[in-house]
Amino acid sequence: MNHDVLVELGLAPSLITALHVSQWGSEVAIACLYDPDNARRPYRLVFHACDNLHWEVVNPGALRDAEADFIDFAVGVKDGRSVAIIEADIFELVMSYGSYDLEHDW
């Protein structure tokens, strides 16, 4: 697993503002803010051809917070399939996926 994806993409530090699951779980879009010095530049990570999603709330007391601290974004391969781990201070999402895109306009 490569645990330095946010750093490699130049997106640390970041916040997560929303998570959208569509197409019956086969697409996952994570709305984020790149936030160095409170710059708050929006971007999205969109995962395609997803399956085997595992969601865990790790901080139930923060479920009403508007933003989550983006702690780790790791990618790797397991059983020939790409795997991503999205870790925030509120939740952790582990999923298999086919590809992902980074979308931003800055």
C-alpha positions in Angstrom: 0.0 0.0 0.0 1.2 3.5 -0.9 0.1 5.8 2.0 1.5 9.0 0.6 -1.0 9.6 -2.2 -2.2 13.0 -0.8 1.3 14.2 -0.5 2.2 12.9 -4.0 -0.8 14.6 -5.5 0.2 17.8 -3.7 -3.1 17.8 -1.7 -2.0 17.7 1.9 -3.6 19.1 4.0 -7.2 18.5 2.9 -10.7 18.3 4.3 -13.6 16.0 3.2 -16.9 17.8 2.8 -19.1 15.1 1.3 -19.2 11.6 0.0 -21.6 10.6 -2.8 -22.3 7.0 -3.8 -24.1 6.5 -7.1 -24.8 3.9 -9.8 -25.7 1.4 -7.0 -22.3 1.8 -5.4 -20.2 1.5 -8.6 -19.1 5.2 -8.5 -17.9 7.0 -5.4 -17.2 10.7 -5.4 -15.4 12.4 -2.5 -15.8 16.2 -2.3 -12.7 17.8 -0.7 -11.0 21.1 0.1 -7.3 21.5 -0.3 -6.7 23.7 2.7 -3.1 25.0 3.1 -3.3 28.3 5.1 -7.1 28.2 4.8 -7.0 28.4 1.0 -10.1 26.0 0.7 -9.6 25.0 -2.9 -12.3 22.5 -3.9 -11.6 19.2 -5.7 -13.1 15.8 -6.1 -11.8 12.3 -6.1 -14.1 10.1 -8.3 -13.7 6.4 -8.2 -15.1 4.3 -11.1 -16.1 0.6 -11.3 -16.2 0.2 -7.5 -17.2 -2.8 -5.7 -16.7 -4.3 -2.2 -17.2 -1.0 -0.3 -16.6 -1.2 3.4 -17.7 1.9 5.5 -16.9 2.3 9.2 -17.7 5.3 11.4 -14.8 5.7 13.8 -16.0 8.8 15.6 -19.8 8.8 16.0 -19.7 12.0 18.1 -18.6 13.9 15.0 -21.3 12.8 12.5 -22.9 16.2 12.4 -19.6 18.0 11.6 -19.6 19.8 8.2 -16.0 18.7 7.4 -13.8 15.7 8.2 -10.0 15.9 8.4 -8.5 13.9 5.5 -5.9 11.8 7.3 -4.8 9.2 4.8 -5.4 8.2 1.2 -3.7 4.9 0.4 -3.8 2.8 -2.8 -2.6 -0.6 -3.6 -3.5 -3.9 -5.3 -5.1 -6.9 -3.7 -6.0 -10.1 -5.6 -5.4 -8.3 -8.9 -7.8 -5.4 -8.1 -7.0 -1.8 -7.2 -7.8 -1.0 -3.6 -8.2 2.4 -1.9 -8.4 3.3 1.7 -9.8 6.7 2.6 -9.2 7.6 6.3 -10.7 10.6 7.9 -11.2 11.6 11.6 -14.9 10.6 11.3 -14.9 7.5 9.0 -12.8 5.0 7.1 -13.8 3.8 3.6 -12.1 0.8 2.0 -13.1 -0.2 -1.6 -12.0 -2.0 -4.7 -12.1 0.2 -7.8 -11.2 0.2 -11.5 -9.9 3.7 -11.9 -10.1 7.1 -10.2 -9.9 10.7 -11.4 -8.8 13.9 -9.6 -11.1 16.7 -10.7 -10.4 20.4 -9.9 -10.4 23.7 -11.8 -7.4 25.5 -10.2 
